[in-house]
């Protein structure tokens, strides 16, 4: 069957004006926040004086990336229907674990980098391995969050692909470089509001045009509210696997990723940091349902109003995420469609800004200060942090541009990068928060076994990717505990010396 060509849509002067105004406003916020970024404490954690609501919205925006904003509607639009929504209530477990066990320990340790905590509790080698893995993960995530939204806008609006990637990145680099974490958190909070309103507007627009009764009839006829899959086949998507993957993966994200944990230090107290986590997670649960429901609404809309372009987008690997943007620019009025494209930019930029600031933090705290320059002035470290912010941004641009022409490999490459760079990290954090200090060699051996297990699972079995983090984290934790019981205990003096930010 011949595919329908995707026509380019005229974006219009008003929409361009809205987009430019938004980009200028983001840079202006960075300039406004520069006064709070005159020290490393201000640049990295806002001197610990940011309001918990702002921090919570920032956590929400960072977690809900541009990939998620476009992917969730695509998932429910397609054959998966509502089966992924079983993940959302499981986030309550994540919030309980993070606020009860992880966040208080990180605040007590007084660390800027979460990986410094792993050094305190296990060994410096673990700190360096996990921080390096985070940097690799961040570059890959930034590249995809630049490339895929830019690709969607290029496909339907004709935006020049390299230019779009560079413009998004340069704006984010600018306000992150100038304003540090304060600018990042404020812009994240604004972006969270923008893409939430955008999704609500889209759903209301569809429902008002079709009517609730007709919407329900079409959705039910095509079984679009199918939620549970009761199957124990390790190679298939099933409800139990979604639940396990969500618990393990979200605890890893909220408990071991620097772009999330760094925000816990930006509030005035542990209690307020806990409120930020609860705000982010309780906010994401209805928002996740909203984006899945949006996908169902889009499906119903195009059943009622067939468009030959939509099957073409769904059939081309890497282009299915453009269905939502296609609806925006073809069905919404000028001005409103410009606001909605801004929402896509916002979701992309929130992930990028968080990764830039946290990446610079890791490079300064875990590598530059820890390994090379431990006795320089705070002003020196602030200068290095700003330089590394720009450097990390340049890496993201290069990685995003490198994906041009490789759209079919982009998602597969990301899955591999994420699998390798997150392997065993949750297991190491679980070992670190135990009330006793685990033997260093036991922890390292557990981590290596997790890596070997991942290699085996991904190359020699057909186990679904949902179970990869469950298996590797369990192997790391289980092997380490077993070896700890067999190996002689280490003297307390063997504990790694705290780095400059930790309590003496």
N, C-alpha and C positions, 0 to 999 in steps of 0.2 A: 504493500500500500504506500502511495506517495504521501510524504509528509507535507502539511500545509506550511508555507513559509510564514515566519513571524514578522508581521509588518512593524515598522518603527512608528511610534506614536509621538506627535508633536507635544512637547511638555508645556509650552506656553510661557510668555514673559512673566506673568504673575507667579507661576510656580517656581520659576528660576529665582525670582526676587525673594520668595519665601525661603528657599534653600540657602541662598547667599546670606540673607539676614541671620539665619540660624547659625551658619558657620562663623560669621563675624561675632555673634553673641557668645559662642563658646570660647573664642580667643579672648574676648573682653572679660569673661569670668576669670580666665587664667591671669589676666593683668590685674584684676581686682584682688585676687588672692595672693599676689606676690608678697604682700607684707607679712603673711603668715608662713612664708617659706624662706626665712632668713637664717635658718639653722637646719642641721640634719633632722632634729626632732620635729621641726615644723614641716620640712619637706617630706619626711617619711610617714609621720603619724599625726601631723597637725597639732603637735605639742600635747596630745591627749585631751583636747578640749572641744572636740566636735560633738554636736548633739546626736543622741542615739537614733533619732528618726532619720536624720541625714545619712548616718552610717548604715542603717538598715536598708534604706532605699538604694544606697550604693551597692550593698551586698546583693540585693535583688537584681539590679541592673547588670552587675558583673556576671551573675549566674545565668541570667536570661540573655544570651548573646544574640547577634544577628542570625547566626545559624539556627538557634532555637526558634526565634521569632518567625522565620520562614519555614523551618522544618516541621514544627508541630502542626501547622495547618496542612502541610503536604502529606504528613503521615495519616491524619484522619481523613483527608481527601481521598487517599488511595485505599488499598485493600486492608490496611491495619485497623481501620475504623476507630473505635474508642478503646482498643485493648491496652494502649499505653497509659491510659488515665489511671489505672490501678496503682501506678507509681506515686501519684500525688499525695494520697493520705499517708504513705509510708514516710514522708518527710518529717512527720511529727516525731518519729523515732530518731531521726537524724538530729533534730533540734534538742531532744532530751539528752542524747549522748554528748553532743558538742557543749551544751551549756552546763551539764553536770560534771563531765570528766575532762574534756579537752581545754576549753577556753579558760577555766579557772587556773589550770596548771600553767598555761602559757602566760597568763597575766602574773602569776606568782613568780615565774622564772624571770620576768622583766626583760624579755627578749624582743628585739625588733624583727628579727628573722626567725620563723618557725624552725628552721633547720639548725639554728644555734641551740635550740632546746634539745634536738636530737644529739648534738655533740655533748651537751651537759649530761644527758641520760645514758648515752651509749658510747660514741667515739667520734672523733673529728672526721674520720673517713666516711662515716654515715652522713655527716653534715655535708661534706663536699659532694658525695654521690647524689644525694637527694636534691641539693640545690642546683647542681648541674642538670639533673633530669628535669627540674622545674623550668629552667631556662630553655631547654629544648622543647618542652611542651608548650611554653608560652610563644615561642617563635612560630611553631606550627599552628597554634590556635589563632594568633594574630594574622598569619598569612591567609588562612581560610576565611576569617571574619572580614578581611579586606577584599579577598578575591570573589567569593560567591555572591555577596550583595552587589558588588560592582559588575559582576557578570550578568546578574539579573537585570540591572538598570541598563547595561549595554545592549542586552538582547531586545528589550522592549522599547527603550527610549533612544537608543543610538548613542548614549554617552560613550566617549572614548574610554576604553577599558584601562589602559595604563594611566591616563590622566585622572580618572576617578579614584583609582587606588592611591595615587600619589597625593591627591587633594585631601582625601579623608585622613591619610596618615600624617600629612604635614600639619593640618589643623590640630590634630590630637597631640602631636609632638610639641607644638607651640604652647598650648595651654598647660600641658603636663610639665614642660621645661620651666615655664615661668612660675606657675602657681603650686607645683608639687601636689601632695595628696589632698590638700584643701580644695584646689581647683578640680581635681579628679572626682572627689566625693560630691561636690556641689553640682558639677555637670552630670554625674551619674544620676543623682536624684532627679534632676530636671528631665533627663532622658527617660528615666523609668516612668515618669508621669506622661511624657509624650507618647511612648509606644503603647502604654496602657490605654490612653484615650484613643489612639489610632485603632486598636483592635476593637474597642467598644463601638466606635463610629462605624467600622466596617460591618460588624454583626447587625447593628441596628439598621443600617442601610439595606442589607439583604432581607432581613425579616420584614421590614416595612414594605418592601417591594413585592414580596412573595405572599406574605400572610402566614400566621402561625399554623393554621390548619393545613394548608397546602405543604408547608415546610415539613410538618410532622409526617404527613402522608408519604411524601417522596423519600424522606430519610428512613422511615420504617420499611418501606417497600424494598429498599436496597440494603437493609440491615446495618445502617450506619451507626447505630448505637450499640452494636455488639461490643461487649466489654470484657468478658471472661473467656479464657481459653484453658480448659482443664486438660492438660497434657503434661506428661513427665518425660517426654522425649528431649534429651539434652541438645538435640540439633535444631529444635524448633522454638519459635516464640511462644511462650506460655506464661500464664499469670504468675505462677510461683517464681519463675526465673526473673520476671520483671520486678517482683517484690524484693528478691535477694539482691539483684543488681543495683536497685535504687538505694537500698540501705547501705551497702558497701561503698558504692561509688559516691554517693552524696556525703557520707561521713569522710571519705577521702578528700573530696573537694573542700568541704567546710573545715576540715581538721588538719590538712597537710599542704594545701595550696597557698603560697605566700600572698597571692592577690586577694584571698579571702581573710586569712588570719591576720594580715597586717592591719586590717580595719578594726580588729578587736582591741588594738592598742590606741586607737584614735579617740576612744571615749574616756570619760573621767574615772570610771570604776568598772569592776567586773559585773556588777548588777546591771549597769547601763549597756555594757557590751552584750550581755545575755539578752537584754531587751531588743537590741539590734538584730541579733540572730533570729529571735522569735518573729520580729516584724518582717524580716526578709522571707522566712519560710512560710509563715501564715499568709503573707502577701502573694507568694508564688503559687500556692495551692489553687486559689480561685483564678489566678492569672493563667496558670497552665491549662485549667479547664476551659478558660475563655479562648485560648489559642487553638486547642483541639476542637472546640465547638465551632470556631471560625472556619476550620478546614471542612467540617461537615456542612456548614452554611454555604461555603463556596461550591462544594459538590452539588448541593441541592440547587443553587443558583444556575449552575451550568447544565444541570439536567433540565431545568425549566427554560433556560435560554442557551441552547447549544452554541458553542463557539469552536470552530475547527482548529483554532490555534492551541486551545487547552490540551487536547490529546497529543498534539505535537510536543508541547513542553513536557508533559508527563512521560512521554516515550523516550525522550533524549536524556541519557544519563548525565546528571549534573545540572539539568535545566528545570527539573520539576519544582525547585524552590521558587521559580519565577512566576508560578501561577498566582500567588497572592499579589505580588507587584503588578502583574498583568491586569488583575481585577481593579486595582487601585487607579491605574492610569487610563483605563478604558471605561470604567463605570462610574467613577466619582467625579463630581464637578471640579472645574479649575479652582484652585485655591485650596480646596479640601484635599485634592490629590497631591498637591505640593506639600501640604502638612503631613500626609501619610508617607510620602517619600522621605521626608525629614525623619519620620519615625524609624525607617529602615536605616538611615544614616546614624541615628541615635543609638540603635542597638549595636551596630558595628563599632561605633566610637567608644561606647561604654566599656566593651571588652578590651579594646585596644589601649585605652587610657589606663585601665587597671593593670594591664600586663606591663606597660611601659614603666609605671612607677614602681611596681613590685619587682620587676626585673632589675631596675637600677638599684633597688634596695638590696637584693640578693647579691648582685655583683660587688657592691661596696662592702656590705657586712660580712658576707661569707667567703669572699675571695680577696678583694683588694685590702681591706682592713685586717682580715684574719691571717692572710699569708704574706703580705708584702709591707704594708705601712700601718703599724699599730700605734704610732706615737705622733701623728700629725694633728694639726689643729682642726677644729670643727669646720671652719671656713674652707679648709682644703678638701675635706670629705664632701662638703656641699657642692663645691665646684666639680668634683669628680662625679657626683651623683647626677648633676645636670648634663655633663658630657656623655655619661653612659645612657641617660635617657634618650638623647639624640642618636647615639650609636645603636641602641636597641631598636629605636624606631626605624633607622636605616635598614637594619637587618630584616625587620618586618616588611618593609617596602620591597626589598630585594626578593624575599621569599614569596610575597604576593605576586610580584611580576613574573617570577619563575614558573608560576602555575598557569600562566597564559598559554593556551594551546594544549594544556594537559588536564582539561576539565574532567575527563573520564577517570583519570587516576587520582584526582584531588582527594575525594572522600576516602578512597582505599588507603592512600598514603597517610591521611590523618589518623585513621583507625590504627595503623601500624605504629605511628609515632606515639599516639596516646597509650597504646598497649605497652610499649617498651618503656616509656618515660614514667609511667605510673606503677609499674610492676613492683609489688612488694612494699610500696611506700606506706600504705595503710597498716600493714603488718608491723612495720618498724615503729610507727606512731603508737600503735597499741602496746608494743613492748615498752616504749618510753614512758607511758603514763601509768604503768604498773607501780604498785607501792614499793617494790624492791627493784634494785638495779640488775638488769639481765646481763649475763656474761657477754663481753664484747664479741668473742669468737663465735658464740652461739648465735647472736643476732646477725652477724655478717654471713655465717653459713646459712641461716634461714633465708636471708635475702638472696643469696646466690642460688639456693634451691628453688626459690620462687621464680627467678629468671629462667632457670633451666626448665621449670614446669611450663612457663609461658611459651617457650620455644617449642616444647613438645606438643602442647595443646593446639597451638596455632598452625603447626606444620604436619602433625601426624594424626589429628582427630578432626571431627566436624562439629565439635562442641560450639554452640552458639556464642557469639561475642559477649552476650549479656552475662555469661558466667565466668569470663576471664578474670575480672577483678575479684570475684568471690573465691575462686580457686587459688590464685596467686597470693592473696592476702592471708588466706587460711594456712597455706603451706608455709609461708614466711613465719607467721606467728607460732604455728604448731611445732615446726622443726626447731625453732629457736628455744622454745620452752622445754622441749624434750632434751636438747643438748645442755641447756642450763642446769637441768636436774642432774646430769651426768658429770659435767665439768666442775672443777673446784671453783669455789666462789672467789671473786676478785676483792682485794682489799679496797676499802673506801677511798684510799689515796689514789687509786688508779683512775678515779673519775676524772674526765677531761677537765682541764682548767677552764673556767668560764672566760668567754671573750669579753671584750670591753663593755658591751651593753648588759652583761649579766651581773647579778649580785655577787659580791665577793664573799 
